[in-house]
Amino acid sequence: MTMPQLGLGTFRLQGQQAIDSVAAGLELGYRHIDTAQIYGNEEEVGAALAASTVARDEVFVTTKIWTANLAGGLVAPSLKESLRKLRLEQLDLTLVHWPSPGAQVPVRETMEALLEAREAGLSAAIGISNFPVALMREAIDAVGAANIATNQVELHPYLQNRGVAAFAREMGIHVTAYMPLAYGKVMDDPVIRGIATRHEATAAQVTLAWLLAKGYAVIPSSTKRANLAGNLEAPRLVLDAGDIAAIDALDRAGRLVSPEFAPTWD
């Protein structure tokens, strides 16, 4: 199954909130759900998927392997545990959530184990997340660019990650933008709000349309049904070259996610 360009993120969603968000998303028409081992909500996502009337083969589900499970012998067992929680027989996509802190586990070891897990049928596709160019090169050296479905990175108007995106494009690796609305900061941006007014759209829709126009996948999250529905309209919004250039100019290296174990960013 091809990954839908617009998906539903579940970062920070817990308990019933996670169930309700995914359930509402599926009901509204989302067919791409993104979770992770460290989010602590795989069971809730699984409950929402199980309760939905949407057929399993119509929903693209992604999870991510946490740093504690990156050693070669831990990748597949942790993925099987994720499958149990999600009530699935196979993931559509499994990512390395973060490069191993301090390079304790070599990129090659993890990527080869993940490729083995894919070949064993645990996941239809594999990829990476939060990988700068240097570590992308290591991942490519390990398993080949053709076996890396995406690099999921923080990407929004204030952090456009142009070096990573350009290298990924050159290598034929898709880019997925997480935190696409910059924790909601785009809602108050005068440039984005001005464009939204002209298009009779929301600031969120404009931002997502801008990312989609660049060929990225996007995985915004929300607990509000109205916002979930509104975000789903973003692909229908067509921005002109002036709109895109204006948002391009907002880049200011405004990274929001950089834990102490993060790799050296480009």
C-alpha positions, 0 to 999 in steps of 0.5 A, a space after each residue: 500500500 502506498 503511504 497517503 501524503 496526509 496522515 494523522 499523527 498521535 504524538 502526545 495523545 494518551 488514553 481515551 484521547 488517543 482512541 477518540 482522535 484516531 477513531 474520529 480521524 478514520 471516520 472523517 477519512 484519514 487513511 494514514 495513522 502514525 504512532 511510535 513505541 515511545 508514545 505509549 499509545 500503540 494499544 489505544 491506536 490498536 483499539 481504535 483501528 479494531 473498532 473502526 469499520 474501515 478495512 485493514 487494507 485501507 489504512 496505512 499504519 506506521 510505528 517507530 522503534 525506540 532507542 532502547 530497541 535498536 540492537 540487532 537482537 531487539 528490533 524484531 521482538 520489539 516490533 512483534 510487541 508493537 504488532 500485539 499492541 496494535 492488534 495487527 499482523 503487519 505494519 505498513 511502515 516501521 521507522 528507526 525513531 532516532 539514531 542510537 544515542 552516542 552511536 552506541 548501536 551502529 546504524 548498519 546493525 539496526 538497519 540490517 535487523 530492520 530489513 530482516 524484520 521486513 523480509 520476515 513479514 513484520 513490516 511492509 516497508 522500513 525507514 528512518 526518522 530524525 536522521 541528518 545527512 551523515 547518518 542517512 548516508 550510513 543507512 543507505 550504505 547499510 541497506 540501500 536507498 531503495 529499501 528506505 521508504 522515508 526519512 521522517 523529520 521535523 519540518 515546518 515553515 520555521 525549520 525547513 531542513 533544506 539540506 536533509 530534504 535535498 539529499 533525500 530527494 537526490 537519493 530518491 527517499 521520500 520525506 515525511 514532515 512531523 510537527 508540520 504546524 510547529 506546535 500551532 505557532 503557524 496559527 499566529 503567523 501574520 504571513 501565513 494568516 494573510 495567505 489564509 485570508 486570501 484563500 478563505 482557508 485556515 493557517 493550518 490548511 495553508 501550511 499543510 498545502 505548502 508542505 504537500 506542494 513540495 512533495 512531503 508527506 505530513 502527519 499533523 495531530 489534533 484532538 479536535 474533530 473540527 481541526 481534524 476535518 479542516 486539515 483533511 481539506 489541505 490537499 485541495 488548496 492550491 497555493 500560487 508561486 508567491 504564496 510558496 515563496 512567502 512561506 519559504 522566506 519564514 525559515 529561521 532554523 526554528 527547531 522545536 524537537 532536539 532532545 539531549 540524545 539527538 544527533 548532530 543536526 545539519 
